[in-house]
Amino acid sequence: MVLRPPVEPMLAQARDDLPPPSALPGDLVFQPKWDGYRAVLFTPCPAPGPVLLQSRRGNLVQSRFPDLVRAAWTLPDGLVLDGELLVWSGGQLSFEALQRRAASSGRTAARLAEEMPAHFIVFDACQIDGQELLHTPYSERRARLEAVFSECRLTDPWRLCPETTDVSLAQEWFTDWTEVPGIEGLVIRGSQQRYLPGARALIKVRRRNTTEAVVGAITGTLHRPQTLVLGRFDQAAALRPVGRSAPLRPDAARQLAEQLSPARQGHPWEGVRFTSSWGSRTPLDVVLVAPDLVAEIVVDTAQERGAWRHPVRFSRLRMDVAPADVPPFGAGAAPSTE
């Protein structure tokens, strides 16, 4: 059977810690978790035919990445590759630049392809030489994928995702590589795993750090807060939004309700419009509060323009830390100065 779009990519379930050796079929295989867009690439089968690029949700997006389509002449026919779209900008991986590429079309897509070319990091193969590999163990799929890269002498924009079965080395990657923008943590596979489209059969572990931010607004009510909208002061002493918390636990909501105060006149976020999530246009109704409380939060490494894209976790209030001692806007996961 020759695979055609859409093919649902195999997904991962989130864990807080590295799994035990028996968590997946076979040996555990560790790969970096890239902060990009998941995509599936199809080369013609049989040729001639178009090169297709499918998003995680099943949409065809090859018109937005004409540079990858042009570069696909180096790839053999009959491939279906599972990977991550990434864009370099300003000497580092940039999610914002990737978003611009993914939203472009026509002449704009062609111009952005020249200004900020995309890369495709390949971490699995669903089909090679027109042969479907969904029931083939991962170790065999990887060996065939490595052979394709070697025999075709593939270079940029095609990159084979590094991997290791060495737990100590994986822990080094988790600690050191996640200091680099664009790498969030690890994805773990089993060497004997079949490819299961749409199933959360892999494991992902994001690096998380503890830091502080100022509570500037909430969703819900002062008596029953649901989530926090957090900020940090920039060099001009303006409170800038940096993220939103995941839903609060009942005990945390009660603790916060005892300390929250209504916003005073001249709150720095008066008139500011908030959205429900990063990149969304759905408005979020918030209640402004006095920016006097400091929250200790647990964050991942996915930041863009000084703000965390994913919801942060509220740990506790830091009554011993003043808002002025919170790390400044743009400081990432640095600890407070208190």
N, C-alpha and C positions, 0 to 999 in steps of 0.2 A: 504494500500500500504506500503510495506517495502522499506525503503530508502536504496539505494546502491550508492557507489561512482561513479562519483563525485557529491558532494552536494556543491554548491556555498555558502560560508558563507555570512551572512548578513553584510553589510558594513556600515561605518559611514561617514558623511560629516563633514568637519572641520568647527568649529566656533571659533571666538576669545574670546567670553564670554559665560557664562552660559545662556541657553535659558530660555524664559518665561515659566510659568507653562503650557500654552496651546500648546506648541510646538509639542508635540507628543500625541498620543491617551492615555487617562488615566493619572494617576499620573506619574511624572518623577521619574525614578529610576537611581541612580548614582552608578557607579562602577569605581574602579581604572583602568586607561589605562596602561596596562603592555607593556614593551618594549621587546617583544619577537617575536616568529613566530606564526602566526595564523594557527590553525590546526583543523581538524575534525576527531574524533575518532569513529570507528565502532567496536562493539563487535559482535560475530557471531549471525546470525538470519536466520534460526535456527542453533543451535549447533549440532554437532561440526563444526568448521570452523575457519578461520584465523581472527586474530585481525588486522584491517587495520587502518593506520594513513595517512590522506590525507592533503596535503598542501593547502594553499589558492588558488593556481593556479591549483589544481586538480591532482597533482602528488602523487603517493603512496610512502611514505617515512618511513614505519615501519621498514625496514631493517637498517635504520640509528639510530634507537632508540630501540635497543633490550631490554633495561632495562624496558621501558614502556610496551612492548609486554609481557615480563615475569610477570610484576606486574598486568597485566589485568585479571589474574585469580580471583582477588578479585571483579571484576565488573560483574554485571548480564548480561545475554545475551540480545540481541535486543536493545542495546543502540546506539544512535548517538549523540555524545557530541561535542559542539562547544567550543573551548577554546584557550589557548595560551601556547606554549612551552617555558619553561624557564630553564636556567641552572645556578646553583650556582658555583662560583669559587672564592677562596680566601676570603670567608666569605661574598660575595655579589653577586647579580645578574650580569652576564657577558654576553653581547651580542656577544663578540668575541668568548667566549667558545661555545656559542650556534651555531655560524657560523661553528666552527670546527666540532661540532657534525652533523650538517645538511649536511656537505660536505663529511662525512666519509662513509666508507663501509667495509664489511668483517671484518677482524681481527682488523683493526683500529677502526671501530665502536664499537666492543666489548670492546676494551681496553679503549676507551674514555668513554664508558658507566660506567666502573668501576671508572675511575678517576674523572669524572665530570657528575654525574647522572642528568637526566632531571626530571623536574616536569611539570605537566599538570594542569593549572588553568582553571577550568570549569566555564563558565559564561552563558551557555544556553544549552538547550536540544532540539534536533529536533525529537528525537524518544526515547521512553522508553517502555520496555517490547514488543518491536516489533510494537508498535502503533505510527504511524506518528503524529507529533504534530504541523505541520507547520501552521495550522489554529487555533490553541489554543492560547488564550491570554497569554502574557508573565507571568503574575502573577500566572496563573495555571501551566505553564511550570516550573516556579521556585519552586512552592510548591512541585511538583512531583520530581524535581531534589533534593531538600532538603531531601525528604523522602528516596530517593535512598542512599544518603550519610549517613543518620541516620541509616537506617535499615541494611546497609552493613558495617557500622562502618569504612568508608573509611578514610585512612590516606595517608601520602606520598607514592607515588608521586602524588596522586590525591588530589587536593585542590579546594574547592568551593569558587568562587570569592566573597569577601565581597561586600555588597551593602547597600544603605540607600535611604530613601525617604525624609530625613531631609536635607533641603538645607543648613542650617548652618553647619551641620556636613560634608556635601559634600565640602563646602568651606574650612573647616579645613583640610580635606584630600588633597584638591588641593594645599593648602599652605604648609602643613607639610610633607605629604607622598612623595611629589615630590622632597623633599630634598634627598631621598634615591635613589641610582642608580637602575634603572629598572622600575621606575614608572614615566610616562610622563605627566599624567593629569587625565582626567575623560572621561568615555564613558557614555552617557545618553540614556536610553531606556524608552519607554512608557509602563505602566503596562498592557494596553489593546492591545498592538501591536501584530500582527501576525508575524511569522518568514517569512521574504521575502528574499529568496536566491538571492544573487547578487545585491540586491537593496541597495542604500545608504540611508537607512531609519533611521539609528541611528545618534547620534550627538557625536562628539569628541571635546574636548577642551584641548589643550596642554598648560602646563605652559610655559610662555616665560619670559625671563629676558633681560635686557639691559646691554650691556658691550661694550668693545672696542677691536679692532684688527688692525694690520698694513696691508695696501694694498701692496701686494708684486707682484701681477700679475693681468691681466685681460683677459677676452675673448673679441673678437671683435678687435677694433683698438683704438689707443690713442684718436682719434677724436670721435669715437662712441663706447665707452665701453658697453659691454652687461652684463657681470657678473664680480664679483670681486673674486680673490683668496686671501685669508687672512692668515696672519701668526702672530706668537708671538715669542718672544725671550726666549730661554731656559737659564739655569744657565751658560752655556758656551758662551752666547751671540750669539748663532746661531738662525737664523730665521726659525722656524718650521711651516709648513702648518697646519692650524687648521680648515679650512672650505672654502666653496664657497658660494657666495650669490645666491639668487634667481635672475631672470632677473631684471635688473634695470628699474625703471620708466623713461620715457623720460626726465623729469625735473632733476632727479638725475643723469642721464647719462650726460646731458649737464653740470651740476655743476662739475662733476668729470673730464670731458674732459678739463675744464679750468685749472685744478690743476695738472693733471697727467704729469709726466716727464719720458722720456725714461730711461731705466735701464743703469746704469753706468757699466764699466768693473768690473768684480769681484762680480757681483750680487750673493747673497748666494744661489739662486735657479738655477744657470747655470747648465745645464745638468740634472736637475731633471725632471722626467716624471710624468705627472699628468693624472688622469683618470676622466671620465665624472661624476662619482658619487661614493659614498662609496661602496666598494666591487666589483665595476665594473672593467673590464679589457679594456674597450674602451678608447683609448687615447684621451686626451683633448688638443687641441692646445691653448696655452696661449701666451700672450705678457708680458714679464717681464717689470716691471716699477720700478722706484726709490722708495725704501721702506721708503718714507718720510711722507706719509699721514696716518692719523689715522681715521678709520671709526667707527662710533657708530652703533652697530648692535643689532638686537633682535634675541635671540637664544632660543631653547628649551632645554630640559634636557638630550637629547640623545647624550652622548659623549662616545667615545672609544679611548683609548690611546692618550688623550689630544685633539682630534679633534671632531667637530660636524658632525654627520652622515647625518643629514638633512640640506638642504640649509638654510642659515640664511637670515634675512631681513636687507637690508641696510637702515639706518634711515637718517644719515647725516654725513658730514665730521666734525671731531673735530679739528679745526685749533688751539684750545687752549691747545691741549694735544700733547706732544712729543712722538715719538715711544718708547722711553726709559721708559715712564710712563705708558704704556699699561700693563695690568696684564700679568704676565709671563706665559709661556707655562705650561699647566696643571692646571691653576688656575680657570678654568671653567668660570662662569658668574660673577666673582668678578669685581667690578668697578675699573677704573684707579686710580692711586695714585695722580692725579692732582686735 
